[in-house]
Amino acid sequence: MHISPAARRVLNLVFAQSAAQAALNRPRLERGAGLPRAELNAALAELAQRGLIDAQRLRLTLPGLAVAVASGTRATTRARSVARKARRKQAVSAPIALFSQREPPRAVA
């Protein structure tokens, strides 16, 4: 399957932004991909025609997800690391630490 470079860039960007749980819209895609509106629309139409993206919802289809992963695109891990740090801070800021941070809390009689 041959995909144009602009379409591949849009596919990779949608994958990365979806993994970061960021709200996607066309202006954000234009800025992120560095494409003018006409080229972005053409890339989205190409991806939709191939069944790789839902152009209205700006979401990857299952085949689109497979192509994005197979092309070596990495999802951003920033959202996961921020959540992990927040959980770590909650555990540390407890008034009394009865158990280690790695041990899940349990009822104490």
N, C-alpha and C positions, 0 to 999 in steps of 0.2 A: 504494500500500500504506500503510495507516494503522497506525501502531504507537503504543501508549500511551506517555505520557511516562516512566513507570517502566521499561517494557521498553526504550525507547530509551536511557535512562541505563545500564541493565545492559549493553546491547549495546556502547555506547561504552566502558564500563569494562572489559569483557572484551577488547575490541580493544586498548585502551591497555595493560592488564596483560600480555596475550599478547605484545605487541611488546616489552615490557620484560623478557620471559622470566621473569616472576615466577610462582611456583606459585599457582594459583588454587584456592580452596575457598569453600564457601558462607559461612562466617563473614567471610572477607576481603571477599567481595562485599557482604555486609550492611553492613559498616563503610564500605566505599568508596562504595557507592551511597546510604547513609543510609536504607535501607529496612528495615522489620521483616521477619521471616522469612516471614510469610504473603504479603506483597506481593512479596518476592523470588521466592518459589516461583511466584506467579501470573505474574510477568514472564518467568521462565524457561520456564514452560509455554507462554506466548503465543509466545515466540521459537522454541521447539522446534516448536510446531504450524505455524508459518510456514516452518520449515525454515532458520532463520537461525543456529541454535546447536545443538550437541549437548549436551543438558542433563546427561547423565551425566558426560561428560568435561570440561564447561565450556570447550568450544572452539567457535570460530566455524566455520560451514560456508563454502563458497566464496560462496554468495549472501549470507550474513551479513557476510563480509568486504567484499563489494561495497557493501552498504548502509551499513556503518560508514564506509567511505572516502567514499562519495558524500554522507554526511551532514556531512562536514567534520571528522570526528574525527581528531585527530593522535596518532600514536604517540609515546610518550616517547622521547627521544633520549639519555637519561641513560646507558643501558647502552652505547650505541655510543661516546659521548664518553669514558666511563671506560676502555673498551678501547683507544681511540685514545691516550689519555694514557699508559696502561701501555706500549703499544708504543713511544711516543716516549721514555719514560724508559729502556726497555731499550736503545734505540739510543744514547742519550746516555751511559749508564753503561758503555759498552764501554771497555776499557783503552786501545785504540788505534783511532782512527777513520781508516780508510784511504780511505773514500769519503764522499760527502755523505750526509746523512740521507735525501734523496729518491731516491738511487740504490740499486737493489737490490744486495745483496752478490753478489760473484762470486769465482770461484777465482782466486787469485794464484799465479803460478809463481815 
